[in-house]
């Protein structure tokens, strides 16, 4: 559609969490570094952020950054009972013949984790949208998984990624035991005005265009109406490209951005 008109090889503001498009703002770079350090220490780590702040894209970039010594186990639908969680972990570990009873599943997971340790592999359980975990009992099962350890190290690390409400939930008294196991946490905030401009240019560059496409006034409006939240930036910027293409405009200016904002209001 507008890709050829604007010299793009692909859509720069897609909704999919493609790690190639992760803009390493200071906040995102720090979050990624903290995740990497936490799994090196084989800790539990908590990453939270507003809806659309780039957590899922960051998680995919984090997985891509892990070397061959890690075994990432990604769970993207965490609406799981305790037994369903254990079975999901067992399946992700390659245990197709997991026992039916909880004790048997735990014994199998423990044996599998020790086997991976002997192979030089470090499992990392990554739970996206962790605020959807339905109850305290499932969180408790996660905590108990960290009991699988040797004298000098844990046998796995856990990354919990979720919206701001996840942090608030874990700060409540019933979750104190799990919270005390969290070795590192980070809250991913929105981009500032300058980062928003760099974010737009970075994604355009990844999509194949080096020359600027949004003028300063358009970028200022984009920041004002997105609040620096990447998902909102993507929606407004993508709509602006469609509008600009329809007008055969060489640049996205304030008039185009205002039209897009008005239509979306």
N, C-alpha and C positions, 0 to 999 in steps of 0.2 A: 504494500500500500504506500505508506510515506517513506519507507526505507530507502528506496532507490532515489527518490526526489531529494532526500537530505544526505545522500552519500553514506548510508548505513548498511552494514551487512546483515544486521539482525535488529530486533526491537531492543532498545536500551533500557526500557523501564517495565520489563515483564514482571509479573507477580510471582514467578517461580523463584525458589531460593538458590539460584545458581551461584556457587561460591566465586566464580570468576568476576562477578559484579560486586563483590564485597569491597566497599570503600573503607580503607583503613584510616578512619578518623582517629584522633588520639584516644577517644573512648573505646572504639572497636578494637584498636590495636592493644590497649591495656587489657580489655576483656579477654581477647584471644591469648595473650601472654599469661594471664592468670589461669585460664583453663589448662594451658599446656603445663604450667608449673604444678598445678594441683594433681594432674594425672601422673606426672613424674613422681610425685610423693605418694601416689595412690591413696588420695584423700576423697572425701565427699566435697563437691564444690557446688555452689548455688549461683546461678546467673538469672537475674530478673530484669524486666524492662517493660515499658508500656507496650500496648498493642501496636504492632507495626514498627517497632524500633530496630528490627533487623536481627532478632535473636536466632531465628531459624536459619537464615543465611549464614550467620556467624557460626552456628553449630556445624553446618556442612563444611565450611572452610576449616573449622577446627578438626573435623574428621579427616579431611584431605591432608592436613598438616602432620598427622601422626605417621610415624615411620612403621616399618614392617614388624617391629617388636610389639606393637599394640594390636589388640583384637577389639575393635569397636562394636558394641551391641546397641543399635539404635531402636528405641521404642517411641513411636510417634502417636500411638493411641493409648494413653495411660489410664483410660477408664477401666481399671482392672481390680478385681477382688484380690486378696492376698494369694489365694491358690492360683488364680490366673496369672498373676505377676510371676510367681515362681515357675510356672510352666512356660511362660514366655521367655524368661531368662534361660531356662533349660534348653528350649528350642534354639535360641540364638547362640547358645554354646555348642550346638550340634548334637544335643542329646535327644535323638528321635524316640528312644525307648524309655523316656522318663517314667518313673514310677507314679502310681496314682495317689498314694498317700503322701502327706506333707513331709513326714520324716524321711521317706524314701527319696523324694525329690531333693531335699536338702543334702542328704548323704551323697546323691549323685552329683549335685552341683559342686560340693566340696571336693569330691574326687576329681571332677573335671577341671576345677580351678587349679588344683595341685598339679595335675598333668600339664596344664598350660604353663604353669610356673617352671616346671622341669624342661619344657620346650623353649623357654625364654620368651614366652608371650605374656603380655599384661592386658587382661580384659578391662574394658571401659564401658560401663553401662551408661548410656546417654538417653535421658528421658525428656523429650520435648513436650511442651504444653503440660508440664507437671502439675499446674494448678488444677487440672482435670482429674487427678487421682482422687477417687471418690471418698475415701475415709482414712481415719487415723491408722486402722489396722494394716492397710497396704503400706503406708509410710513406715510402720513398725517393722514390717517384713523387710523393707529396704534396709533399715538400720541393722537388722539381724544379719543380713548378707555380709555386712562389713566385719562380722565376727570371724569370718573365714580368713585367717591370717597365720603367718609364721611368727616366730619370736621377734623378728626384726622388721617385718613388713606385712602390709595387707596383701591379699591375693587379687584384689580388684579395686577399681575406683569407680565412683558414681558421680555423674554430672546431672544436676537437676536444673532444667531450663523452664522458666514460666513467667507469667505476667506478675505485676507488682503484688497482686493479692496473695501469691504464693509466699512471698517473703513475710507478709503480714500474718499469714496463717501459721507459718513455722515459728513465729515469735510468740505464739500462744503457749500457755503453760503445758497443755497435754503433749506438745511436741518437743518438750525440753530435752529429752534424751537424744532425739535425732539431731536437734540443733547443736548440741554439744559435740556431735561427731563431724559437723561441717568445718572443714579446715580452711576454706576460703569462700568468700562470696563477693559478688560485684553486681551493681545495678547499672544498667545501660541506659543512659539519658539521651535526650534528643540532640541533634546536631545544632550548632549555632549558625548564624547567617553565612559566615565565611565557609564553614564546612559544607553547608548546603550547596553553595556554588561549586565547590570542588567536587562534591558528590555527583552533581549533574554532569560536569565535564568528564569526570572519570568514567561514568557509565557510557557516555557518548563515545569516549575513546575506545573502550572495550568493544563497543558495537561497530567500530570502524571509522569513526569521524574524529579528526584531530582539530579542525577549526571550531571556534565557539559557535553555538547555535542559539543560545538564549542571551539576550542583552541584559545589562545590569538592572534595569527597571523590572524586567520580567522575573529575574532571579530574586529580587527583593520581594516582589509580590508572592512568588512561590514559597519563600521562607515564611512570610507573614501568614499565609493561609494554610501552610502545612504544619507550622509549629516545629519544623525540623525533624519530623517523624518520617523516616524513609518510605514507609508504605504510602503515606499521604503525598509525599513528594512524587513518587512513581505514578500515582493515579493522575495528579494534576499535570505532570510533565508529559505523560503519554497522551492525555487529552489535548494538551497544547500542540503537540506534534500533528495530531489529526486535524485540529482546527487550522493550524498553519498550512498544512498540505492543501486543505480545502480552499484556502485563500491564495495559494501559490506564493506564500510569503517566504522570502529567503532567510529571514531571521524570526525568532519568536520574540515579540516585543510585549510591552505592557498591555497594549490593547487586546492582543490575543489572550494573554493570561487573564486579564479582567473578564473577558468573555467566558473563558473556561470556568473561572471561579463563580461567576454569576449563574451559569448553567447548572453547576453542581450544588448550588446553595439550596 
